[in-house]
Amino acid sequence: MIGLILKSILTLSSLFFTIFLFYDGSWGWGIVFIFVTALIGLFIFRNENLILAALQMRQQNMEKAQKYLGRIKHPQFLLKGQRAYFYYLTAIAGSTSTSMGQVESLFRKALSIGLKKEHDQAMAKMNIGAICLQTGRRREADVLLKEAKKLDSKGMLTEHIKSLRKQMGRATSQNQMRMAQMSKGRRGKMR
């Protein structure tokens, strides 16, 4: 919150200084400061740590991405869209190191706050579907994979969704697992 206030004050002071430069007759410096003011104003709506974390994820460097995401101490003070992408990026970066339950809750938070791009929504739903499949919730996984397929308009996730569907066909249901545990792996007598 303090960072947002400081960025706002810096943007307003730069804007007033730009206006003063035009009023004073320094047109060249006024034009330069228009770009400076626009750049400072851009960082009000974009958190630099989220941008750096996204760049590190593109390079497959999850440790540095987690480091940049860890710099954001109070995500509740981020703007709504930034908060959604904070949870989304945190879930992706922590998918290998944290538990499935935490990753699922982070993806669900990101979806409930509102991811802007349909591709990101499809990716989040596909990951939640994969987690549901691993924990034995096949119906929920099926619904989420169907929604992910609808949202994936560019077809970038079709191979992943197909492989998850194949796994769904091979995976045993939760009831089958319970029955196997109850009978301790023994088969019933055939008559």
C-alpha positions in Angstrom: 0.0 0.0 0.0 2.8 2.4 0.8 4.5 1.6 -2.5 1.2 2.5 -4.3 1.0 5.8 -2.5 4.7 6.6 -3.2 4.2 5.7 -6.9 1.1 7.9 -7.1 2.9 10.9 -5.5 5.9 10.4 -7.8 3.6 10.3 -10.8 1.7 13.4 -9.8 4.9 15.4 -9.1 6.3 14.3 -12.4 3.1 15.4 -14.1 3.2 18.8 -12.4 6.9 19.2 -13.3 6.1 18.4 -17.0 3.3 21.1 -17.0 5.7 23.6 -15.4 8.3 22.8 -18.1 5.8 23.5 -20.9 4.6 26.7 -19.1 8.2 27.9 -18.7 8.9 27.4 -22.4 11.2 24.3 -22.2 9.4 22.4 -24.9 12.1 19.8 -25.4 12.4 18.9 -21.8 8.6 18.9 -21.5 8.3 16.3 -24.2 11.0 14.2 -22.6 9.2 14.4 -19.3 5.9 13.3 -20.9 7.5 9.9 -21.6 9.1 9.8 -18.1 5.7 10.5 -16.5 4.0 7.8 -18.7 6.7 5.3 -17.6 6.2 6.1 -14.0 2.4 6.0 -14.3 2.7 2.6 -16.0 4.3 1.1 -12.9 1.2 2.1 -10.8 -0.8 -0.4 -12.8 1.9 -3.0 -13.2 3.9 -4.4 -10.3 7.6 -4.8 -11.3 8.0 -7.9 -9.3 5.2 -9.7 -11.1 6.7 -8.7 -14.5 10.2 -10.0 -13.4 8.7 -13.2 -12.1 6.8 -13.8 -15.4 10.0 -13.2 -17.3 11.9 -15.7 -15.2 9.1 -18.3 -15.7 9.4 -17.9 -19.4 13.1 -18.8 -19.0 12.1 -21.8 -16.8 13.9 -20.4 -13.8 11.4 -21.1 -11.1 13.8 -20.3 -8.2 14.2 -16.7 -9.3 10.5 -16.4 -10.1 9.7 -17.5 -6.5 12.3 -15.0 -5.2 10.6 -12.1 -7.1 7.1 -13.3 -5.9 8.4 -13.5 -2.4 9.3 -9.8 -2.5 5.5 -9.1 -2.5 4.8 -9.2 1.2 1.1 -8.0 1.1 -0.7 -9.2 -2.0 -4.0 -8.0 -0.7 -2.9 -4.4 -1.4 -2.3 -5.2 -5.1 -4.9 -4.2 -7.7 -7.5 -6.8 -8.5 -5.9 -8.1 -11.7 -2.4 -8.1 -10.2 -3.6 -10.0 -7.2 -5.1 -12.7 -9.5 -1.9 -13.0 -11.4 0.1 -13.1 -8.2 -1.8 -16.2 -7.0 -1.6 -17.7 -10.5 2.2 -17.2 -10.8 2.7 -18.4 -7.2 0.8 -21.6 -8.0 2.7 -22.3 -11.1 6.1 -21.5 -9.5 5.3 -23.6 -6.4 3.7 -26.5 -8.2 6.9 -28.6 -7.7 7.8 -27.6 -4.2 4.5 -27.1 -2.4 1.6 -29.5 -1.7 -1.2 -30.1 -4.2 -3.8 -28.7 -1.8 -2.0 -25.4 -1.6 -1.5 -25.2 -5.3 -5.1 -26.0 -5.9 -6.3 -23.3 -3.5 -4.0 -20.7 -5.1 -5.3 -21.6 -8.6 -8.9 -21.3 -7.3 -8.1 -17.9 -5.7 -6.7 -16.7 -8.9 -9.9 -17.8 -10.8 -12.2 -16.4 -8.2 -10.5 -13.0 -8.3 -10.5 -13.1 -12.1 -7.8 -13.9 -14.6 -8.1 -11.7 -17.7 -6.8 -13.9 -20.4 -8.8 -17.0 -21.4 -5.6 -18.9 -22.0 -4.6 -18.3 -18.3 -8.1 -19.4 -17.2 -7.8 -22.6 -19.2 -4.3 -23.3 -17.8 -5.6 -22.8 -14.2 -8.6 -25.0 -14.8 -6.5 -27.7 -16.5 -4.1 -27.7 -13.5 -7.0 -27.9 -11.0 -8.4 -30.8 -13.1 -5.1 -32.6 -13.0 -5.0 -32.2 -9.2 -8.6 -33.4 -8.9 -7.7 -36.4 -11.0 -4.7 -37.3 -8.8 -6.9 -37.0 -5.7 -9.6 -39.2 -7.1 -12.3 -36.6 -7.9 -13.0 -37.7 -11.4 -16.3 -35.9 -12.0 -14.9 -32.6 -11.0 -11.8 -33.2 -13.1 -14.0 -34.0 -16.1 -16.0 -30.8 -15.7 -12.8 -28.7 -15.3 -11.1 -30.3 -18.3 -14.2 -29.6 -20.5 -14.2 -25.9 -19.3 -10.5 -25.7 -20.1 -11.0 -27.1 -23.6 -13.7 -24.4 -24.2 -11.5 -21.6 -23.0 -8.4 -22.8 -25.0 -9.4 -21.1 -28.3 -5.9 -21.2 -29.7 -5.4 -24.9 -29.1 -2.2 -24.6 -27.1 -3.3 -26.9 -24.4 -5.1 -29.6 -26.5 -2.3 -32.2 -26.1 -2.1 -31.7 -22.3 -5.9 -32.1 -22.1 -5.9 -35.2 -24.2 -3.2 -36.8 -22.1 -5.2 -36.0 -18.9 -8.3 -37.5 -20.5 -6.3 -40.7 -21.2 -5.1 -40.8 -17.6 -8.7 -40.3 -16.5 -9.7 -43.4 -18.4 -6.9 -45.5 -16.9 -7.2 -44.2 -13.3 -9.1 -46.1 -10.8 -12.0 -44.3 -9.1 -12.1 -43.4 -5.4 -14.7 -46.1 -4.8 -12.6 -48.8 -6.5 -9.7 -47.8 -4.3 -11.8 -48.0 -1.1 -13.1 -51.4 -2.2 -9.5 -52.6 -2.7 -8.5 -51.3 0.7 -11.5 -53.0 2.4 -10.8 -56.3 0.8 -7.0 -55.9 1.2 -6.5 -56.8 -2.4 -8.3 -60.1 -2.3 -10.7 -61.0 -5.0 -14.1 -62.2 -4.1 -15.1 -65.9 -4.7 -16.6 -66.6 -8.0 -19.6 -68.9 -8.1 
